[in-house]
Amino acid sequence: MLRAGCFVLASLLCVGAAMARDDGRYANTDPELKKWFDKLSSKRGPCCSDADGFALSDVDWESKDGRYRVRLEGKWYDVPEDAVVTEPNRVGRTMIWPIKYPDTIHIRCFMPGAMM
């Protein structure tokens, strides 16, 4: 009985974690734009597969000598070339898809925007 209860609890936790990826906040988004986001990728793979993306403020990224740097959680990181999304930015905002580990942040995808 205890094993069955643990199994049910573990199953519910997994379902809850899976549902957190699409929590409804993008329900009113243009379907074509959502489809475009879902297909975005860098040479490291699909952007949205392992990481949740978010927009960066202009003060939290920079371009110098053809390379990008981003500030995440108060620390600057160099963006690996293979993490840069090379297709045109349809939203205009700078976006990043980081994967956070206890001792570092792995940048899955980075899409530069227009600095203003």
Stockholm file with secondary structure:
# STOCKHOLM 1.0

chainA/1-116         MLRAGCFVLASLLCVGAAMARDDGRYANTDPELKKWFDKLSSKRGPCCSDADGFALSDVDWESKDGRYRVRLEGKWYDVPEDAVVTEPNRVGRTMIWPIKYPDTIHIRCFMPGAMM
#=GR chainA/1-116 SS CHHHHHHHHHHHHHHHHHHHTTCSTTTTSCHHHHHHHHHCEETTEEHHHHCCCEEECGGGEEEETTEEEEEETTEEEECCGGGBCCSCCSSCSEEEEEEECSSCEEEEEEECCCCC
#=GC SS_cons         CHHHHHHHHHHHHHHHHHHHTTCSTTTTSCHHHHHHHHHCEETTEEHHHHCCCEEECGGGEEEETTEEEEEETTEEEECCGGGBCCSCCSSCSEEEEEEECSSCEEEEEEECCCCC
//
